[in-house]
Amino acid sequence: MKRTTLPLFLGAVVLLAIATFAYRQVLKRKHVAAVAQYNFGVSYGHADQTDNAIEAFQQAIKLQPDFYEAWYNLGLAYWKAGRSNEAVAAYERTVKLEPKAVPAWQNLEVYYFKAGRTNEAISTIQQALKLSPDDPKAAKEWFLLAVCYESVGRANDGVAAYEHAIKLKPDFAEALVNLGIAQGKVGQMEVAIGNFQKATKLKPGFVDAWYNLGVAYTKQGKSDRAREVLHELQSLDEVRAKKLEDIINE
């Protein structure tokens, strides 16, 4: 009997299909295993078993290198373990794999800011804000951006960022005070006083708001108003009150 053979091209196609199927099965098994390791890591993290969590996330990434959720959680675990440089590397890998991973951007921006890497903090915050610029939860990021702008001498940008933070969160007393300080530096004292007053109404025990309000009144030559503020401040913080009193008496 004559043996039938597949044409060479058709045989190659069949072999490629078999190989592709097998490869996909391997990837599927690896993905399932990676997810299992990831879930172990999350569970270990909730149980405060940080070293075990790190190992589990590392195993998940070894099985699936593009598993950005595992990279992000590895960063959290590293940070908790005090391994900040490794945490940052994991966050950087996260945003490279998934540019829309806002929490990773946010963690990076805080790290850069605290490390004095201000320009990197600014670019990172800007990247995060592109994803949700008008989300009320982004008010704190606009605030941090304003602080960064001020620290590199970009006063006008700082004012604009504080104003945006307040627009998103009108009861943001800290932003009102910082905005008032920035406005006072450029001679907008009446506007600054208004913002300090708003802050004291929002947070009656906010020492910085009362102190800066007293300083502003003093600069305007309104010593009676400044002493009224001093009286309020004395019941909140004796040290700051003494400092304000010295300024009034100069």
C-alpha positions in Angstrom: 0.0 0.0 0.0 1.3 3.4 -0.9 1.9 5.6 2.1 0.3 9.1 2.1 2.4 12.0 3.3 1.4 15.6 4.0 2.8 18.2 1.6 5.9 19.9 3.2 4.2 23.3 3.6 1.0 21.8 5.2 3.1 19.7 7.5 5.0 22.8 8.7 1.7 24.6 9.3 0.4 21.7 11.4 3.7 21.6 13.4 3.5 25.3 14.0 -0.1 25.1 15.2 0.8 22.3 17.6 3.8 24.2 18.9 1.7 27.4 19.3 -0.9 25.5 21.2 1.6 23.9 23.4 3.3 27.3 24.1 0.0 28.8 24.9 -0.8 26.0 27.4 2.6 26.7 29.1 1.8 30.4 29.3 -1.6 29.6 30.7 -0.2 27.4 33.4 2.5 30.0 34.2 -0.2 32.7 34.5 -2.3 30.5 36.8 0.7 29.8 38.9 1.7 33.5 38.9 -1.8 34.5 40.1 -1.6 31.9 42.8 1.7 33.3 44.0 0.3 36.8 43.8 -2.6 35.8 46.0 -0.3 34.2 48.5 1.7 37.5 48.6 -1.5 39.6 49.2 -2.5 37.2 52.0 1.0 37.3 53.6 0.9 41.1 53.4 -2.5 41.3 55.2 -0.9 39.0 57.9 2.1 41.3 58.3 4.4 38.5 57.0 6.3 40.9 54.8 9.3 38.7 54.0 7.0 35.9 52.8 5.0 38.5 50.8 8.1 39.7 49.1 9.1 36.2 48.2 5.6 35.3 46.8 5.5 38.5 44.7 9.0 37.8 43.4 7.9 34.3 42.4 4.8 35.7 40.6 7.0 38.1 38.6 9.4 35.3 37.8 6.6 33.3 36.3 5.0 36.3 34.6 7.5 39.3 34.2 4.8 41.7 32.9 2.5 41.1 35.9 2.3 44.8 36.9 0.0 44.2 39.9 2.7 42.0 41.3 5.4 44.6 40.7 3.2 47.2 42.5 2.6 45.0 45.5 6.2 44.0 45.6 7.0 47.7 45.9 4.5 48.1 48.8 6.1 45.1 50.6 9.7 46.5 50.0 8.6 49.8 51.3 7.1 48.2 54.4 10.4 46.4 55.0 12.4 49.6 54.8 13.9 48.7 51.4 13.0 52.0 49.8 15.4 51.8 46.8 14.0 48.4 45.8 10.5 49.7 46.3 11.1 52.6 44.0 12.5 50.3 41.4 9.4 48.2 41.6 7.1 51.2 41.3 9.1 52.4 38.3 8.7 49.0 36.7 5.0 49.1 37.5 4.3 52.4 35.6 6.5 51.2 32.7 4.3 48.2 32.3 1.0 50.0 33.1 1.2 53.9 32.6 -2.3 54.2 34.1 -1.3 52.7 37.4 -2.1 55.9 39.4 -1.2 54.5 42.9 2.3 53.7 41.7 2.8 57.2 40.3 1.6 58.6 43.6 4.0 56.5 45.7 6.8 57.5 43.4 6.0 61.2 43.7 6.1 61.1 47.5 9.4 59.2 47.5 11.0 61.6 45.1 9.7 64.6 47.1 11.0 63.2 50.5 14.3 62.3 48.8 14.8 65.9 47.6 14.5 64.9 44.0 12.1 67.7 43.3 12.2 67.9 39.6 11.5 64.2 39.4 8.7 64.6 41.8 7.2 67.4 39.7 7.3 65.3 36.5 5.8 62.3 38.3 3.0 64.3 39.8 2.2 65.8 36.4 2.1 62.4 34.9 -0.3 61.2 37.6 -2.5 64.3 37.2 -2.9 63.7 33.5 -4.9 60.6 34.4 -7.3 62.3 36.7 -6.7 66.1 36.9 -10.1 67.1 38.3 -10.8 64.2 40.6 -11.5 65.6 44.1 -9.0 63.1 45.5 -6.3 64.7 43.4 -6.4 67.8 45.6 -3.5 66.5 47.7 -1.4 66.0 44.6 -2.0 69.5 43.4 -1.0 70.6 46.9 2.3 68.6 46.7 2.9 69.9 43.2 2.5 73.5 44.5 5.0 72.8 47.3 7.5 71.4 44.8 7.0 74.4 42.5 7.7 76.8 45.3 10.9 74.9 46.3 12.4 75.4 42.8 11.4 79.0 42.6 8.3 78.7 40.4 6.1 80.9 42.6 3.4 81.6 40.1 3.0 78.0 39.2 2.8 77.2 42.9 0.0 79.7 43.4 -1.9 78.2 40.5 -1.5 74.7 41.8 -2.7 75.7 45.3 -5.7 77.4 43.7 -6.5 74.2 41.8 -6.2 72.1 45.0 -8.7 74.5 46.7 -11.0 74.4 43.7 -11.2 70.6 44.0 -11.4 70.7 47.8 -12.8 74.0 49.1 -12.3 73.0 52.7 -8.6 72.3 52.2 -7.3 74.5 55.1 -3.7 73.7 54.6 -3.8 74.7 51.0 -5.5 78.0 52.0 -2.7 78.8 54.4 0.1 78.0 52.0 -1.7 80.0 49.3 -2.0 82.9 51.7 1.7 82.7 52.5 2.6 82.7 48.8 0.2 85.7 48.1 1.7 87.6 51.0 5.2 87.2 49.5 4.1 89.1 46.4 2.3 91.8 48.3 -1.3 90.5 48.0 -1.8 90.8 51.7 -5.6 91.4 51.7 -6.2 88.3 49.7 -3.8 86.4 51.9 -5.6 87.5 55.0 -8.9 86.3 53.5 -7.5 82.9 53.0 -6.0 82.7 56.5 -9.4 83.7 57.9 -11.1 81.0 55.9 -8.7 78.4 57.2 -9.3 79.4 60.8 -13.1 79.0 60.3 -12.6 75.6 58.7 -10.2 74.4 61.4 -10.5 76.6 64.5 -7.5 74.8 66.1 -5.2 75.3 63.1 -2.2 76.9 64.7 -0.5 77.8 61.4 -3.6 79.6 60.1 -3.8 81.8 63.3 -0.1 82.5 63.4 0.1 83.6 59.7 -3.1 85.7 60.1 -1.4 87.5 63.0 1.8 88.0 61.1 -0.2 89.4 58.1 -2.1 91.9 60.3 1.2 93.0 61.8 2.7 93.7 58.4 -0.3 95.8 57.6 0.2 97.8 60.8 -3.1 96.5 62.3 -1.7 95.8 65.7 -5.1 95.6 67.5 -6.2 92.9 65.1 -2.9 91.1 65.5 -3.3 91.1 69.3 -6.8 89.6 68.9 -5.3 86.8 66.9 -2.5 86.5 69.5 -5.1 86.0 72.2 -6.6 83.1 70.2 -3.2 81.6 69.5 -2.2 81.6 73.2 -4.8 79.0 74.0 -3.6 76.8 71.2 0.2 76.9 71.2 2.2 79.0 73.7 5.5 78.7 71.7 4.0 80.0 68.4 2.1 82.7 70.4 5.3 83.9 72.0 6.9 84.1 68.5 3.9 86.1 67.2 4.1 88.4 70.2 7.8 89.1 69.5 6.9 90.0 65.9 4.1 92.3 67.0 6.4 94.1 69.5 9.3 94.6 67.1 
